Amino acid sequence: MGSPVVLGIESSCDETGAGLVRDGRLLGHALASSMDEHARFGGVVPEIAARAHVHSFGPVVRQALESAGLRMADIGAVAVTTGPGLSGALQVGLSGAKGLAYALDVPLYGVHHLAGHVAADTLEHGPLPDPCVVLIVSGGHTSLLLVRDLARDLIVHLGDTVDDAAGECFDKVARVFGLPYPGGPAIDRVAREGDRRAVAFPRPMTGARDAPYAFSFSGLKTAAARWAEQRRVAGGELPVADGAASLQEAVADVLTRKAVAACRDHGVSTLVVVGGVAANSRVRELAEQRCRAAGITLRVPPLRLCTDNGAMIAAVGDLLVRAGAEPAPMDVSIDPSAPLEYAALHPVARSAVAAA
């Protein structure tokens, strides 16, 4: 008899996702996004996101089951994002997941959101090599990790962002350029018409004395904003396409340069690039070029698995089940700012700890 079907629930930000995985194979998934409701505010509004999750939770789970040709009774375990993310959004997903696990009498697993992004690649390319270097690039996180057994071992941070993440830089600069939210896809789309060498934007933290695997995109964001301001003061139309292409090139250059260096310095032959910014066309293109030149195998999930989704959480749950990991207690809570240490994340609310 094979492993149980794992239902994964993701609700850390503005997407409600449900996915079904068994033995490393994606059976079905569904996604509902509240992005359009946030667009006029230029960013995610936590209260709007939480309400959207409440409305979408049931329909998304049903859609995922329908896409897999399964029934609720076929679910053998439930995995849910317990952090990091927006507090109210996480609470909705966790409450729903607890209800399902209790009603079905199946084990519940808390999952770290970023470990989900790492596991997403396994649904396309199979088990992760041990070891591999993982570059996580999203709206709130930019990290270089050394990963061994994702379900069992401590995840080693080689470097993290010290301020703005790459996706956050894209969002903020897009707003300055007059582009719509979310900024990453808008920058990518407009950049195709621009000259990536038009503006000499800085490459932050690439000096000899800088931390070799750390990232900083706050200064790049400011440089792009100052460039736009100066062009507007000088009069005439802002060359948005050139600005977008040059910004995208700077981000892709820094990300891929440090990622390939991390692989080389640690004797690792596989680089895995995941997260929302992994969908950026120039990041993917430059990573492929530099990995090929360095003799490194590059793995990047398909676009549908780069952004937040329930399939990636189900993938972690499936790994945990097969590794014999302990399920979460039913009083498991959320941790909106949880550091990434292990794939499983089973925090318990302080009040519950104090009562014990």
Number of C-alpha atoms within 10 A of each C-alpha: 3 7 15 18 23 32 35 34 34 35 34 30 23 27 23 32 29 32 30 34 29 22 17 22 17 21 21 20 27 22 21 19 17 20 19 12 16 17 14 11 10 17 17 20 17 17 12 16 26 26 14 22 29 17 12 18 22 13 15 22 24 17 17 25 23 15 15 17 11 16 11 13 7 14 21 19 26 28 35 34 34 31 29 22 23 22 20 21 26 27 24 21 25 26 14 17 25 22 13 19 21 14 9 16 12 17 20 28 33 30 31 26 28 28 24 28 29 28 30 31 23 20 20 16 13 12 14 20 15 14 17 21 30 26 29 24 27 24 20 17 21 27 23 27 24 21 20 17 18 22 22 15 12 15 18 15 17 18 20 19 19 14 16 21 21 30 25 24 26 28 23 23 24 26 17 16 20 11 20 17 23 23 24 27 21 17 26 22 16 16 23 15 13 17 16 20 14 15 17 14 21 18 20 17 18 17 9 7 7 11 13 16 22 20 26 22 26 18 17 22 23 14 17 25 18 13 14 19 14 12 13 13 8 10 8 8 8 17 15 20 21 20 29 31 24 23 30 24 23 22 24 23 18 21 26 23 17 20 28 24 14 23 21 16 9 12 12 18 19 22 28 24 29 28 28 24 28 26 24 20 17 20 23 18 12 17 27 19 12 17 20 12 10 14 12 18 14 19 20 25 23 16 14 11 23 24 20 27 29 32 33 37 38 36 33 34 36 29 25 22 24 16 13 10 14 13 20 19 15 15 12 20 22 26 22 17 12 16 12 20 15 18 27 28 26 24 17 16 13 10 8 11 9 7 6 6
